Amino acid sequence: MPQTAGVAGKFFDALGESGVNVLAIAQGRNQRNISAVVSAADSDRALQALHAAFLTIVPIAVAVIGAGEIAEAFLSSIGMQAKELAEVVGSDIRIIAVCDPVDRSGCSWQGHSERRGRALFSEVGQKLDPLSVLSKMTDHGKDLGAACVDSLIDRLTLSPLIHKVIVDCSDSKETAQRYADWQKMGFHVISQNYVGYMAGVDGSQNAEALPLLSRSTRHFGKGSRVLWGAAVGRGLPLLPTIGVLNESGDRVLRVDGIFSVSLHFICCK
């Protein structure tokens, strides 16, 4: 600590961000060790938080909602780029749960194997009983029962990893209406669910989630975010740009454009 600034701050910041209350603290006389007393119920979470804060590669728990082509492409991309993500970005992305909110078929597993991900989707397409699929993929999580969205959230909540992300690859309006609640739970949400996004435009329940497009809520001192960029403008960075403009004091009154490649081709011809 004498030669490196911020070590103690990083230590306690990690505990605070994970919601661990520190009951007592102490520092060694030689300034080479820090001690903190936490409740027994928080001990596991505290240890995970400190490991994540000081490790070079940070593990991230990811839960995927949806079982279509977009979800399959996402899992395939993670499988192919896992090594690069670890070396360049310093992230170890672990897909811990997948479910389909439409037919409630799905599965949960640990790891991010592309082969296992493809096996999941091939079996989900056959409408097999989710428990039979679960037993074929892994023995972990058999108590989840039907692999629906609620079970997925429970699985993500029980994960000991500190950083947790929900990737919504579905077109479920009901799923999108829960973004605000998930954000309050400390989960980051990445969505391509344009159906759910448009639900907020006509004044439905999802309208309260619209302000989240340009700002973050707080959870134990940590900002969790809802990112909609993939759902609008065919993946163009439209919403983040508008959000930055709004935060700087500008007001965007209207945005004109053709975001469909097919429509653009027809109109230009």
Secondary structure as a PSIPRED ss2 file (coil, helix, strand):
# PSIPRED VFORMAT (PSIPRED V4.0)

   1 M C   1.000  0.000  0.000
   2 P C   1.000  0.000  0.000
   3 Q C   1.000  0.000  0.000
   4 T C   1.000  0.000  0.000
   5 A C   1.000  0.000  0.000
   6 G C   1.000  0.000  0.000
   7 V H   0.000  1.000  0.000
   8 A H   0.000  1.000  0.000
   9 G H   0.000  1.000  0.000
  10 K H   0.000  1.000  0.000
  11 F H   0.000  1.000  0.000
  12 F H   0.000  1.000  0.000
  13 D H   0.000  1.000  0.000
  14 A H   0.000  1.000  0.000
  15 L H   0.000  1.000  0.000
  16 G H   0.000  1.000  0.000
  17 E H   0.000  1.000  0.000
  18 S C   1.000  0.000  0.000
  19 G C   1.000  0.000  0.000
  20 V C   1.000  0.000  0.000
  21 N C   1.000  0.000  0.000
  22 V E   0.000  0.000  1.000
  23 L E   0.000  0.000  1.000
  24 A E   0.000  0.000  1.000
  25 I E   0.000  0.000  1.000
  26 A E   0.000  0.000  1.000
  27 Q E   0.000  0.000  1.000
  28 G C   1.000  0.000  0.000
  29 R C   1.000  0.000  0.000
  30 N C   1.000  0.000  0.000
  31 Q C   1.000  0.000  0.000
  32 R C   1.000  0.000  0.000
  33 N C   1.000  0.000  0.000
  34 I E   0.000  0.000  1.000
  35 S E   0.000  0.000  1.000
  36 A E   0.000  0.000  1.000
  37 V E   0.000  0.000  1.000
  38 V E   0.000  0.000  1.000
  39 S C   1.000  0.000  0.000
  40 A H   0.000  1.000  0.000
  41 A H   0.000  1.000  0.000
  42 D H   0.000  1.000  0.000
  43 S H   0.000  1.000  0.000
  44 D H   0.000  1.000  0.000
  45 R H   0.000  1.000  0.000
  46 A H   0.000  1.000  0.000
  47 L H   0.000  1.000  0.000
  48 Q H   0.000  1.000  0.000
  49 A H   0.000  1.000  0.000
  50 L H   0.000  1.000  0.000
  51 H H   0.000  1.000  0.000
  52 A H   0.000  1.000  0.000
  53 A H   0.000  1.000  0.000
  54 F H   0.000  1.000  0.000
  55 L C   1.000  0.000  0.000
  56 T C   1.000  0.000  0.000
  57 I C   1.000  0.000  0.000
  58 V E   0.000  0.000  1.000
  59 P E   0.000  0.000  1.000
  60 I E   0.000  0.000  1.000
  61 A E   0.000  0.000  1.000
  62 V E   0.000  0.000  1.000
  63 A E   0.000  0.000  1.000
  64 V E   0.000  0.000  1.000
  65 I E   0.000  0.000  1.000
  66 G C   1.000  0.000  0.000
  67 A C   1.000  0.000  0.000
  68 G C   1.000  0.000  0.000
  69 E H   0.000  1.000  0.000
  70 I H   0.000  1.000  0.000
  71 A H   0.000  1.000  0.000
  72 E H   0.000  1.000  0.000
  73 A H   0.000  1.000  0.000
  74 F H   0.000  1.000  0.000
  75 L H   0.000  1.000  0.000
  76 S H   0.000  1.000  0.000
  77 S H   0.000  1.000  0.000
  78 I H   0.000  1.000  0.000
  79 G H   0.000  1.000  0.000
  80 M H   0.000  1.000  0.000
  81 Q H   0.000  1.000  0.000
  82 A H   0.000  1.000  0.000
  83 K H   0.000  1.000  0.000
  84 E H   0.000  1.000  0.000
  85 L H   0.000  1.000  0.000
  86 A H   0.000  1.000  0.000
  87 E H   0.000  1.000  0.000
  88 V H   0.000  1.000  0.000
  89 V H   0.000  1.000  0.000
  90 G C   1.000  0.000  0.000
  91 S E   0.000  0.000  1.000
  92 D E   0.000  0.000  1.000
  93 I E   0.000  0.000  1.000
  94 R E   0.000  0.000  1.000
  95 I E   0.000  0.000  1.000
  96 I E   0.000  0.000  1.000
  97 A E   0.000  0.000  1.000
  98 V E   0.000  0.000  1.000
  99 C E   0.000  0.000  1.000
 100 D C   1.000  0.000  0.000
 101 P C   1.000  0.000  0.000
 102 V C   1.000  0.000  0.000
 103 D C   1.000  0.000  0.000
 104 R C   1.000  0.000  0.000
 105 S C   1.000  0.000  0.000
 106 G E   0.000  0.000  1.000
 107 C E   0.000  0.000  1.000
 108 S E   0.000  0.000  1.000
 109 W C   1.000  0.000  0.000
 110 Q C   1.000  0.000  0.000
 111 G C   1.000  0.000  0.000
 112 H C   1.000  0.000  0.000
 113 S C   1.000  0.000  0.000
 114 E H   0.000  1.000  0.000
 115 R H   0.000  1.000  0.000
 116 R H   0.000  1.000  0.000
 117 G H   0.000  1.000  0.000
 118 R H   0.000  1.000  0.000
 119 A H   0.000  1.000  0.000
 120 L H   0.000  1.000  0.000
 121 F H   0.000  1.000  0.000
 122 S H   0.000  1.000  0.000
 123 E H   0.000  1.000  0.000
 124 V H   0.000  1.000  0.000
 125 G C   1.000  0.000  0.000
 126 Q C   1.000  0.000  0.000
 127 K C   1.000  0.000  0.000
 128 L C   1.000  0.000  0.000
 129 D C   1.000  0.000  0.000
 130 P H   0.000  1.000  0.000
 131 L H   0.000  1.000  0.000
 132 S H   0.000  1.000  0.000
 133 V H   0.000  1.000  0.000
 134 L H   0.000  1.000  0.000
 135 S H   0.000  1.000  0.000
 136 K H   0.000  1.000  0.000
 137 M H   0.000  1.000  0.000
 138 T C   1.000  0.000  0.000
 139 D C   1.000  0.000  0.000
 140 H C   1.000  0.000  0.000
 141 G C   1.000  0.000  0.000
 142 K H   0.000  1.000  0.000
 143 D H   0.000  1.000  0.000
 144 L H   0.000  1.000  0.000
 145 G C   1.000  0.000  0.000
 146 A C   1.000  0.000  0.000
 147 A C   1.000  0.000  0.000
 148 C C   1.000  0.000  0.000
 149 V H   0.000  1.000  0.000
 150 D H   0.000  1.000  0.000
 151 S H   0.000  1.000  0.000
 152 L H   0.000  1.000  0.000
 153 I H   0.000  1.000  0.000
 154 D H   0.000  1.000  0.000
 155 R H   0.000  1.000  0.000
 156 L H   0.000  1.000  0.000
 157 T H   0.000  1.000  0.000
 158 L H   0.000  1.000  0.000
 159 S C   1.000  0.000  0.000
 160 P C   1.000  0.000  0.000
 161 L C   1.000  0.000  0.000
 162 I C   1.000  0.000  0.000
 163 H E   0.000  0.000  1.000
 164 K E   0.000  0.000  1.000
 165 V E   0.000  0.000  1.000
 166 I E   0.000  0.000  1.000
 167 V E   0.000  0.000  1.000
 168 D E   0.000  0.000  1.000
 169 C C   1.000  0.000  0.000
 170 S C   1.000  0.000  0.000
 171 D C   1.000  0.000  0.000
 172 S C   1.000  0.000  0.000
 173 K H   0.000  1.000  0.000
 174 E H   0.000  1.000  0.000
 175 T H   0.000  1.000  0.000
 176 A H   0.000  1.000  0.000
 177 Q C   1.000  0.000  0.000
 178 R C   1.000  0.000  0.000
 179 Y H   0.000  1.000  0.000
 180 A H   0.000  1.000  0.000
 181 D H   0.000  1.000  0.000
 182 W H   0.000  1.000  0.000
 183 Q H   0.000  1.000  0.000
 184 K H   0.000  1.000  0.000
 185 M C   1.000  0.000  0.000
 186 G C   1.000  0.000  0.000
 187 F C   1.000  0.000  0.000
 188 H E   0.000  0.000  1.000
 189 V E   0.000  0.000  1.000
 190 I E   0.000  0.000  1.000
 191 S E   0.000  0.000  1.000
 192 Q C   1.000  0.000  0.000
 193 N C   1.000  0.000  0.000
 194 Y H   0.000  1.000  0.000
 195 V H   0.000  1.000  0.000
 196 G H   0.000  1.000  0.000
 197 Y H   0.000  1.000  0.000
 198 M H   0.000  1.000  0.000
 199 A H   0.000  1.000  0.000
 200 G C   1.000  0.000  0.000
 201 V C   1.000  0.000  0.000
 202 D C   1.000  0.000  0.000
 203 G C   1.000  0.000  0.000
 204 S C   1.000  0.000  0.000
 205 Q H   0.000  1.000  0.000
 206 N H   0.000  1.000  0.000
 207 A H   0.000  1.000  0.000
 208 E H   0.000  1.000  0.000
 209 A H   0.000  1.000  0.000
 210 L H   0.000  1.000  0.000
 211 P H   0.000  1.000  0.000
 212 L H   0.000  1.000  0.000
 213 L H   0.000  1.000  0.000
 214 S C   1.000  0.000  0.000
 215 R C   1.000  0.000  0.000
 216 S C   1.000  0.000  0.000
 217 T E   0.000  0.000  1.000
 218 R E   0.000  0.000  1.000
 219 H E   0.000  0.000  1.000
 220 F C   1.000  0.000  0.000
 221 G C   1.000  0.000  0.000
 222 K E   0.000  0.000  1.000
 223 G E   0.000  0.000  1.000
 224 S E   0.000  0.000  1.000
 225 R C   1.000  0.000  0.000
 226 V E   0.000  0.000  1.000
 227 L E   0.000  0.000  1.000
 228 W C   1.000  0.000  0.000
 229 G H   0.000  1.000  0.000
 230 A H   0.000  1.000  0.000
 231 A H   0.000  1.000  0.000
 232 V C   1.000  0.000  0.000
 233 G H   0.000  1.000  0.000
 234 R H   0.000  1.000  0.000
 235 G H   0.000  1.000  0.000
 236 L C   1.000  0.000  0.000
 237 P C   1.000  0.000  0.000
 238 L H   0.000  1.000  0.000
 239 L H   0.000  1.000  0.000
 240 P H   0.000  1.000  0.000
 241 T H   0.000  1.000  0.000
 242 I H   0.000  1.000  0.000
 243 G H   0.000  1.000  0.000
 244 V H   0.000  1.000  0.000
 245 L H   0.000  1.000  0.000
 246 N H   0.000  1.000  0.000
 247 E H   0.000  1.000  0.000
 248 S C   1.000  0.000  0.000
 249 G C   1.000  0.000  0.000
 250 D C   1.000  0.000  0.000
 251 R C   1.000  0.000  0.000
 252 V C   1.000  0.000  0.000
 253 L C   1.000  0.000  0.000
 254 R C   1.000  0.000  0.000
 255 V C   1.000  0.000  0.000
 256 D C   1.000  0.000  0.000
 257 G C   1.000  0.000  0.000
 258 I C   1.000  0.000  0.000
 259 F C   1.000  0.000  0.000
 260 S C   1.000  0.000  0.000
 261 V H   0.000  1.000  0.000
 262 S H   0.000  1.000  0.000
 263 L H   0.000  1.000  0.000
 264 H H   0.000  1.000  0.000
 265 F H   0.000  1.000  0.000
 266 I H   0.000  1.000  0.000
 267 C H   0.000  1.000  0.000
 268 C H   0.000  1.000  0.000
 269 K C   1.000  0.000  0.000
